[in-house]
Amino acid sequence: SERVIFLILMDRAYLYFSKIATMTTQELKPNIHGLVNQTEDPDVLQSIYLLLNKLVAAHADDDVFGFEADGTPITVEDFIRTVQESDEDISAGYGIPHETMKASYGA
């Protein structure tokens, strides 16, 4: 299956459409090691380290749903609360209609 991956690394945004999810763990590990060994760029290596460190820590903590842009963990409860608050804001009329946003950008 194809996956969309969106990364922000070192102030650059990357959007990938990848079929890498079909690789097994046994296939992924040596490929990742090989790619890491091909670069001497400290920014790339630091980004990889920080990303893996965050993801491994999140995997160990089942309560973490994702991360804020600054790296702060988002718990499942925080995410649900934010969605509920957003629903309440929309019901109260605090949102901007989709058509209005499209028109403001000429779409």
RASUL-V940852 format. One record per residue. N is the residue number from 1. RES is the residue in one letter. PSI is psi in whole degrees, -180 to 180 (none if undefined). OMEGA is omega in whole degrees, -180 to 180 (NA if undefined). Layout:
BEGIN
((N RES PSI OMEGA) (N RES PSI OMEGA))
END
This chain:
BEGIN
((1 S 147 -179) (2 E 140 179) (3 R 150 174) (4 V 129 -180) (5 I 127 178) (6 F 122 -179) (7 L 144 169) (8 I 111 -178) (9 L 127 176) (10 M 49 178) (11 D 20 175) (12 R 139 179) (13 A 138 180) (14 Y 134 176) (15 L 122 -177) (16 Y 141 168) (17 F 115 -169) (18 S 148 173) (19 K 17 -177) (20 I -23 -178) (21 A -17 -180) (22 T -9 178) (23 M 146 177) (24 T 166 177) (25 T -40 180) (26 Q -31 177) (27 E -38 -177) (28 L -46 -174) (29 K -53 -180) (30 P -32 177) (31 N -43 178) (32 I -47 178) (33 H -44 -180) (34 G -43 179) (35 L -42 178) (36 V -41 -179) (37 N -18 -180) (38 Q -16 -175) (39 T 146 172) (40 E 4 -177) (41 D 114 -178) (42 P -30 178) (43 D -42 178) (44 V -47 -179) (45 L -42 178) (46 Q -41 179) (47 S -44 179) (48 I -45 180) (49 Y -49 -178) (50 L -43 -180) (51 L -50 -180) (52 L -40 179) (53 N -44 178) (54 K -45 -177) (55 L -39 178) (56 V -42 178) (57 A -40 179) (58 A -38 180) (59 H -35 179) (60 A -26 -180) (61 D 99 -176) (62 D -14 -178) (63 D -14 -178) (64 V 125 -178) (65 F -35 -177) (66 G -161 -177) (67 F 146 171) (68 E 169 180) (69 A -29 -180) (70 D 3 178) (71 G -4 179) (72 T 130 -180) (73 P 145 174) (74 I 120 178) (75 T 164 177) (76 V -43 -180) (77 E -41 178) (78 D -43 -179) (79 F -47 180) (80 I -43 180) (81 R -42 180) (82 T -43 178) (83 V -43 179) (84 Q -42 178) (85 E -39 178) (86 S -42 177) (87 D -42 179) (88 E -41 178) (89 D -43 179) (90 I -44 179) (91 S -32 -180) (92 A -1 177) (93 G 18 -178) (94 Y 0 -179) (95 G 171 174) (96 I 123 -179) (97 P 146 -179) (98 H -43 -179) (99 E -37 178) (100 T -42 179) (101 M -43 179) (102 K -44 -179) (103 A -37 -178) (104 S -21 178) (105 Y 9 177) (106 G 23 -179) (107 A none NA))
END
